[in-house]
Each structure stands twice: as C-alpha cells, then as structure tokens.
Amino acid sequence: MKNLFTGILICMVLFSCKKEPKVLITPPGTAKGQKYGVSFNLKDFTPEILGLKNKQMSEVPLKEKVANLCYIAYNEQGKEVSRIRQNAAGGTSGYSYDEQGITGEFSIGPFPFGCFTDSLPSGNYTVVLVASQAEFGINSYDRTDVSGADLNLAYFNYSYIQLENRSRTKDTFFKKFQLKVEGKELTQQVVLERIVAKVEINILDANPDLAYRFQFVNEYLGMRFDNNTYVDRADDTELGASGIIRENSKFSSFILNTDPSIPIDIVIEAYQPPNFRPVIATKTIKNVPFFKNKVT
C-alpha cells in the first residue's frame, strides 16, 4: 500500500461585525442574536507523497484537487443553522431557513473557490466541511435536493443521475470540528482529511479482444456526519459500483468504504464487448480491506 496526498490546509479567520455593515451569506432571521462574520479561506496546498513532502512540487491549486465544496454549521442542539456550497467554477450558494429548518437555495454570486463568509451568533457550533472531485448531495443523493437534517441524521451522498454508472466515488476530503464564535477576532487552521482509499488493478494476462468489468461488493456511496458510518450500499450486480476497461489492462478507482470490519469483495468479469454478455470468465477476490489515504 502507498500513501496518497494527505490533506488540504484551511485557514479560517473569525472577526467581529461591529463597524460597517457587511453583506452576510446567511439571510436575516436565520439565527437569532448578535451575529459575527466568519470568513473561510481554503488555501492551496502542497501534496505529500509516501508521507514525505515532495519539495520539487509547487503548491497545487485547490480547484485542481476538488471541484465541489460544502460547509455546514450545526448549533449546540444539533440543528443545521447554516450551509454554503461552492464549485470550482466560482459559483457560491447560500441557504434560507425558517423555524422548520432549511427552505431553499439561492445564488450569492461568483467568489474565488475556497473563499466565503458566513455569519453566526455567539455560541458553540459543530462545523462540517466536505470537498470532493465528485458532485454530492447533503441528506440525499440528489444535488438539487435542499433537505435539511439534524446532525445525528445528516450525511453526504455522491450525486446520482438515472442510468449513470454508479461507480462515482472520487477523491474526497472531510472534516468535522467544534467552533466557538465570540465577539473577537480568531484565526484557526484546519486540515481536511482524505476519507477515501484508491484501488489499482492490473490484469497481467489481459485479452485485448475482451473488456473487463469490476464490481466492489460492500462499497458505499455516502457517509454520516455524526459517527462516520456509511450509507447507501452499492453491491448490486446491475447497479453496483463498477468500472470498465476496454483498451488496456489497468483500472483504478477511489473507494469510500475503509471500515476494516466491512471488507470489500472485488468481482472481475471478462466479457465480449460492447455488451456485458456473454461473460467469458469471472474471478472474485474476497475480503479486501481498504485504508484511508492508501493505495491498494
């Protein structure tokens, strides 16, 4: 196994909004009490390979590693009180709330990817950050679904389009941490941690006239925020997480399930293209463990 790049450095600056009025992402009435600006600046980061910093590589722009970013803040009761989304193209969205919870999404306008400002009253919060190459939904596999949920039920799930290949896990980073908002300036650095593994398969005796399909039984497509357990298992033969190679004998993919108590079975099928039939040969590699930030 080999280490992957380890993380993304985040610099967060919290400052009081006591002087000139500021345009705040969270709409008025979202949370009660004196509010304070919370500015986030996700810096570009230097990758690490095999646990050692590669000094020959310059800092990698954030948008070259991830394309989608979501920030969610929960109050002490576990209620979602703020959410912000960004994509690498510069689009930034905020969310409106009422007494029942989240009610809709609205565009804030283009901002540099990794930079946004929220506003929260003084208090203690649980902050969740998810960043991925793939699109993902919050509390749904549908990116456009704006459903809210308490922290003990909330999760992210890779977005799914009907008839799409469900092997959609991409490089993904995550962080959950406690944040205390007070009426004073505060600078805090956070490192997003990679939560996926990578699998690399090389068919040594590949037949150039055949195509190969890979299925990962016990792979999952989402993760809960409260305890990091997985949701939406994808081990079905037809819709299971899978990948196809036709022109060479190498295949690689990211894997979300890194729980050693739920090992993955890798099913390899050789078949006659362009359809998945007839299957010429099948081989199953059972109980393969995967580990965060490692290549297997």
Salt bridges, closest charged atoms under 4 A:
GLU80 OE2 - ARG83 NE 2.90
GLU105 OE2 - ARG143 NH2 3.29
ASP150 OD2 - LYS79 NZ 3.22
ASP171 OD2 - LYS65 NZ 3.93
ASP171 OD1 - ARG194 NE 2.73
GLU182 OE1 - LYS184 NZ 3.42
GLU193 OE2 - LYS175 NZ 3.36
GLU200 OE1 - LYS2 NZ 3.98
ASP226 OD2 - ARG224 NH2 2.55
ASP232 OD2 - ARG166 NH2 3.28
ASP235 OD2 - ARG233 NE 2.99
ASP265 OD2 - LYS286 NZ 3.04
